[in-house]
């Protein structure tokens, strides 16, 4: 199943682009699920749904989303229901540990008094991302489009499974489980399950779930669409988001330049805003294209409402932008009618045609961020190359800690385990060039194999 994560700068129209992407995929004959964590009713208004999605009751598998609603042929939508899922999970956890709770004299919490804690939204969204992949063949979806939080929160969320797995390995290392064979006997003697036994069983279950979610995030079938409203303030935020996604190996499939104002207007106020947008749009093409396509979406002049019907393509007054050339007078983002008069564009139908559907399979594999280049013969070093487009030297730092390298890019950091060959080396330098972090390692004579 193809998974498309839609994120971007705050207020750039992520939900609109996610809905348009899902609609485009459905109209190409792919069974598509649009998943959103937005709880303020915006998706219902955008998609033209009269009432909010129903919240499901508890079920055996406790799926963290509402019952998917079919909006159009091949298109379903669902919302992550954090409160319901949290209550179900915590109640089930209490049921599994009732013996220990009785031993401690604890009073279980009722489901009605439970409310989701801060940060649980991220866990629920990750659980939903995993659950969508486990539908039986023939009954699931071909494409999953996820309306993600703003880019900084999305990067932190995508890094969470790997970080939690590392914490579990440090706090409950596998070698300490060697005495587990004794715990059932001790439990029989005490008459209640031993806390350590339950602790390790819970940790093992969490490890399996986190590994599965991390597998979805790192899959070649998972890509990211970045949404931005072009402007000087958005450029730096987009660069930071790009570096953070690259740090965690997430591949950006497309950049969506949203809410482009019309050009060629005689209104000086509108012309100044449009010119500012066009300058930022040119920068986008120079930074991303042609490796990553840039799609342009017009400002509708109003909030989108309903799926609408696609309108026939009409002649455009000028050619689209490209990475190689940028006209002095960019084209108008506002659609025209055949007689030259202005008209209001259709809603998601026209936007779906402009944003395009994700390919059934990614057009290129995800990059390997850990490439070791052997330069021992020439320079006496091993070079570890990590792609970090968008990073700058001021926000970059490296720390060697044992067999790990901690890389910090602006507000994001990742702990990378060193390949076995590099563990026998010392760090002799690093540099950032053309979007690549290159770390130089010199073999440690005391650890490096000696030639006979």
C-alpha positions in Angstrom: 0.0 0.0 0.0 1.2 3.5 -0.9 1.4 5.8 2.1 1.5 9.6 1.5 2.2 11.9 4.5 1.1 15.4 3.8 2.7 18.1 6.0 4.2 21.5 5.6 4.4 24.9 7.2 1.8 26.0 9.6 -1.4 27.3 8.0 -0.3 26.5 4.5 -3.4 24.3 3.7 -2.2 20.8 4.5 -5.7 19.4 5.0 -6.8 20.8 1.6 -3.9 19.3 -0.2 -4.3 16.0 1.6 -8.0 15.8 0.6 -7.1 16.8 -3.0 -4.4 14.1 -3.2 -6.8 11.5 -1.9 -9.4 12.5 -4.4 -6.9 12.4 -7.3 -5.9 8.9 -6.3 -9.5 7.7 -6.0 -10.3 9.1 -9.5 -7.5 7.0 -10.9 -9.2 3.9 -9.7 -7.2 3.4 -6.4 -9.1 2.5 -3.2 -8.0 5.5 -1.1 -8.3 6.3 2.6 -7.9 9.8 3.8 -6.9 9.9 7.5 -6.8 13.0 9.6 -6.2 13.9 13.2 -7.9 17.3 12.8 -10.8 17.5 15.4 -12.2 21.0 14.8 -14.6 20.0 11.9 -12.4 21.5 9.1 -12.3 18.2 7.1 -16.1 17.8 7.2 -16.5 21.4 5.8 -13.8 20.9 3.2 -15.2 17.6 2.0 -18.8 18.8 2.1 -19.9 16.4 4.8 -22.9 17.6 6.8 -22.2 16.0 10.1 -19.0 15.0 11.9 -17.7 11.4 11.5 -19.1 9.0 14.0 -16.9 7.9 16.9 -16.9 4.1 17.2 -17.5 2.2 20.4 -14.9 -0.2 21.7 -14.0 -3.1 19.5 -11.8 -6.1 19.9 -8.9 -4.5 18.0 -9.6 -0.9 19.3 -8.8 0.8 16.1 -7.8 4.4 16.8 -10.0 6.0 14.1 -13.7 6.6 13.4 -15.6 4.3 11.0 -14.4 5.3 7.5 -17.1 7.2 5.6 -17.3 6.7 1.8 -17.4 10.1 0.2 -17.1 9.2 -3.5 -16.3 6.1 -5.5 -13.1 4.7 -4.2 -12.6 7.4 -1.6 -13.0 6.9 2.2 -12.2 9.3 5.1 -11.7 8.7 8.8 -10.5 10.6 11.8 -8.1 9.6 14.5 -10.2 9.5 17.7 -7.6 9.9 20.4 -9.8 10.0 23.5 -11.8 6.9 22.6 -8.6 5.0 21.7 -6.8 6.1 24.9 -9.6 5.0 27.1 -9.8 1.6 25.5 -6.0 1.1 25.7 -5.7 2.2 29.3 -8.7 0.1 30.4 -7.3 -3.0 28.7 -3.9 -2.3 30.4 -5.7 -2.2 33.8 -7.5 -5.5 33.0 -4.2 -7.2 32.1 -2.5 -6.0 35.3 -5.5 -6.4 37.7 -3.5 -8.9 39.9 -0.7 -6.5 40.5 -3.1 -3.6 41.1 -4.9 -5.7 43.7 -1.6 -6.5 45.3 -0.8 -2.9 45.6 -4.2 -2.0 46.8 -4.8 0.3 43.8 -8.3 1.4 42.7 -8.7 1.0 38.9 -9.8 4.1 36.9 -13.3 4.1 35.2 -13.4 4.6 31.5 -15.7 7.6 31.9 -13.1 9.5 34.0 -10.2 9.0 31.6 -9.1 11.8 29.3 -6.2 11.7 26.8 -2.9 13.0 28.2 -0.8 15.5 26.2 1.3 13.8 23.6 -1.1 10.8 23.2 -2.3 12.3 19.9 1.1 11.4 18.4 0.9 7.8 19.7 -2.7 7.4 18.4 -1.7 8.7 14.9 1.3 6.3 14.7 -1.0 3.4 15.8 -3.5 4.4 13.1 -0.7 4.5 10.5 0.3 1.0 11.4 -3.3 -0.3 11.6 -4.1 0.8 8.1 -1.4 -1.5 6.8 -2.8 -4.6 8.4 -6.1 -5.0 6.7 -6.5 -8.4 5.0 -5.6 -8.5 1.3 -8.6 -7.5 -0.9 -10.3 -5.6 1.9 -7.9 -2.7 2.5 -6.8 0.3 0.6 -4.4 0.9 -2.2 -3.4 4.4 -1.0 -3.3 5.9 2.4 -3.2 9.7 2.6 -2.5 11.1 6.0 -3.2 14.7 7.0 -0.2 15.2 9.3 0.6 18.0 11.8 2.9 20.9 10.8 6.3 19.9 9.7 8.3 20.3 12.9 5.7 18.2 14.8 5.6 15.6 12.0 9.4 15.2 12.0 9.3 14.7 15.8 6.4 12.2 15.5 8.2 10.2 12.8 11.3 10.0 14.9 9.4 8.7 17.9 9.3 5.0 17.2 13.1 4.8 16.8 13.7 6.9 19.9 11.3 4.8 22.1 12.9 1.5 20.9 16.3 2.9 21.9 15.0 3.8 25.3 13.5 0.3 25.8 16.8 -1.3 24.8 18.7 0.8 27.3 16.3 0.5 30.2 15.4 -3.2 29.6 18.3 -4.8 27.8 17.8 -8.2 26.3 20.6 -9.7 28.3 18.8 -9.0 31.6 16.0 -11.2 30.6 18.1 -14.4 31.0 16.5 -15.1 34.4 12.9 -15.0 33.0 12.6 -18.8 33.4 12.6 -18.3 37.2 9.8 -15.7 37.3 6.9 -18.1 36.6 8.0 -20.2 39.6 8.3 -17.1 41.8 4.9 -16.0 40.6 3.4 -19.4 41.7 5.0 -19.0 45.1 3.7 -15.5 45.6 0.3 -16.2 44.1 0.3 -13.2 41.8 2.1 -12.3 38.6 5.6 -10.9 39.3 5.9 -7.2 38.3 9.1 -7.9 36.4 7.4 -10.5 34.3 4.6 -8.2 33.3 7.1 -5.4 32.7 9.1 -7.4 30.2 6.0 -8.8 28.5 4.7 -5.3 28.1 8.1 -4.1 26.8 8.3 -6.9 24.3 4.8 -6.0 23.0 5.8 -2.4 22.7 9.0 -3.3 20.9 7.0 -5.3 18.3 4.5 -2.5 17.7 7.2 0.2 17.5 9.3 -1.9 15.1 6.2 -2.3 12.9 5.5 1.4 12.9 9.1 2.2 12.1 9.0 -0.2 9.3 6.0 1.7 7.7 7.8 5.0 8.1 11.1 3.7 6.5 9.3 1.8 3.7 10.0 2.8 0.1 6.2 2.9 -0.3 6.0 5.8 2.2 6.6 9.3 0.9 6.0 12.9 2.0 4.3 15.8 0.3 5.4 19.2 1.7 2.9 22.1 1.5 4.0 25.7 1.6 2.4 29.1 0.9 5.4 30.8 -0.8 6.8 33.7 1.0 10.0 34.9 2.7 9.0 33.7 6.1 8.1 30.2 4.9 11.4 29.6 3.1 13.4 29.0 6.2 10.7 26.8 7.8 10.7 24.7 4.7 14.5 24.3 4.7 14.4 23.2 8.3 11.6 20.7 7.6 13.5 19.4 4.6 16.7 18.8 6.7 14.7 17.2 9.5 12.9 14.8 7.1 16.2 13.9 5.4 17.8 13.3 8.8 15.3 10.5 9.4 15.4 9.1 5.9 12.0 10.3 4.8 11.7 10.9 1.0 9.9 14.0 -0.2 7.8 13.1 -3.2 6.5 16.6 -4.1 6.4 20.2 -2.9 3.0 21.9 -3.2 3.1 25.7 -3.6 -0.4 26.6 -2.3 -2.7 29.6 -2.5 -0.9 31.4 -5.4 -2.3 34.8 -6.0 -3.1 36.0 -9.5 -0.5 38.0 -11.4 -0.7 40.8 -13.9 -3.1 42.8 -11.8 -3.3 46.6 -11.8 -4.0 46.7 -8.0 -0.7 47.8 -6.5 -1.4 46.0 -3.2 -2.3 42.7 -4.8 0.6 43.1 -7.2 3.1 43.5 -4.4 1.9 40.4 -2.6 1.8 38.4 -5.8 5.4 39.5 -6.7 6.6 38.5 -3.3 5.0 35.0 -3.8 6.6 34.7 -7.3 10.0 35.5 -6.0 9.6 32.8 -3.3 8.3 30.4 -5.9 11.3 30.9 -8.0 13.5 30.0 -5.0 11.4 26.8 -4.5 12.1 25.7 -8.1 15.8 26.4 -7.7 16.0 24.4 -4.4 13.9 21.4 -5.3 13.4 20.9 -9.1 14.0 18.9 -11.1 14.8 16.2 -8.5 11.5 16.9 -6.7 8.5 18.2 -8.6 6.9 21.5 -7.6 3.1 21.7 -8.0 1.3 25.0 -8.1 -2.2 25.5 -6.7 -4.2 28.7 -7.1 -5.8 30.8 -4.4 -9.5 30.0 -4.7 -10.5 33.3 -3.3 -12.6 31.5 -0.7 -12.4 28.4 1.5 -12.9 25.1 -0.4 -16.2 23.4 0.2 -17.2 20.0 -1.3 -15.6 17.7 -3.8 -17.1 19.4 -6.8 -16.7 18.2 -10.4 -13.5 18.7 -12.5 -13.8 21.4 -15.2 -12.3 21.0 -18.7 -8.7 22.3 -19.1 -8.5 25.7 -20.7 -5.7 27.5 -22.4 -3.2 29.1 -20.1 -1.9 32.7 -20.7 1.7 31.6 -20.3 4.0 28.6 -19.8 4.5 27.2 -16.3 7.6 27.8 -14.3 10.6 25.6 -14.5 13.9 25.3 -12.6 15.9 26.6 -15.6 13.8 29.6 -16.5 11.5 31.9 -14.7 9.7 34.5 -16.7 9.8 38.1 -15.6 6.0 38.2 -15.6 4.8 34.9 -14.1 1.5 33.4 -15.1 -1.7 34.1 -13.3 -2.8 31.5 -10.8 -6.4 32.5 -11.2 -8.4 30.4 -13.8 -10.0 32.1 -16.7 -13.2 31.4 -18.6 -13.1 31.0 -22.4 -14.1 34.6 -23.0 -11.3 35.9 -20.8 -13.5 36.8 -17.9 -12.7 35.7 -14.4 -14.5 32.7 -12.8 -14.4 31.0 -9.4 -12.6 27.7 -9.8 -14.1 24.4 -8.7 -13.2 23.2 -5.3 -11.2 20.0 -4.6 -11.9 18.6 -8.1 -9.8 21.2 -9.8 -7.2 21.1 -7.1 -7.0 17.3 -7.3 -6.1 17.7 -11.0 -3.4 20.2 -10.2 -1.8 18.3 -7.3 -1.9 14.9 -9.0 -2.2 11.5 -7.6 0.8 9.6 -6.1 2.2 7.0 -8.3 1.2 3.4 -7.6 4.8 2.7 -6.8 7.5 5.3 -5.9 9.4 6.3 -9.0 12.7 5.9 -7.2 13.9 4.0 -4.1 14.4 5.8 -0.8 18.0 7.0 -0.4 20.4 5.1 1.9 21.5 7.8 4.4 24.5 5.8 5.6 26.9 5.3 2.8 30.5 4.5 3.8 33.1 5.4 1.2 36.5 3.7 1.4 39.3 6.3 1.0 42.0 4.5 2.9 44.3 4.1 -0.1 44.1 7.7 -1.1 43.6 9.7 2.1 43.8 7.2 4.9 40.2 7.7 6.0 36.7 6.2 5.7 34.0 8.7 4.7 30.5 8.5 6.0 28.1 10.4 3.8 24.6 11.4 5.0 22.3 13.4 2.8 21.1 16.5 4.7 19.6 18.9 2.1 18.4 22.1 3.7 20.8 21.9 6.6 23.2 24.8 7.3 26.4 24.8 9.3 25.1 27.1 12.1 22.4 24.6 13.1 24.5 21.5 12.7 26.4 19.6 15.5 28.0 16.2 15.9 28.8 14.2 19.0 30.5 10.8 19.1 29.2 8.7 22.0 30.7 5.2 22.1 29.4 3.3 19.1 26.9 6.0 18.2 27.0 9.4 16.4 24.5 12.0 17.6 23.6 14.3 14.7 21.7 17.5 15.5 20.1 19.6 12.7 18.4 22.7 14.0 15.7 21.5 16.5 16.0 17.8 15.4 18.5 15.2 16.4 19.0 11.5 15.7 21.3 8.9 17.3 22.9 6.9 14.6 24.6 3.5 15.3 28.0 3.4 13.7 28.7 0.7 11.1 31.0 -1.9 12.4 34.0 -0.7 10.5 33.6 2.9 11.8 33.5 1.7 15.4 37.2 0.9 15.2 38.0 4.4 14.1 38.2 7.9 15.5 36.4 10.9 14.1 39.0 13.1 12.3 36.7 15.8 10.9 33.4 16.6 9.2 32.0 19.0 6.5 28.7 20.0 5.0 28.9 20.4 1.2 26.1 20.5 -1.4 23.5 19.1 1.0 25.8 16.2 2.2 27.2 15.7 5.6 30.6 14.0 5.2 32.2 12.6 8.4 35.8 11.5 8.2 37.0 8.5 10.3 40.6 7.5 10.8 41.4 3.9 11.8 42.5 3.5 15.4 45.8 1.6 15.3 44.9 -0.3 18.5 41.6 -1.6 17.1 42.1 -1.8 13.4 43.2 -5.2 11.9 46.9 -5.3 11.2 48.2 -6.5 8.0 50.4 -9.6 8.0 
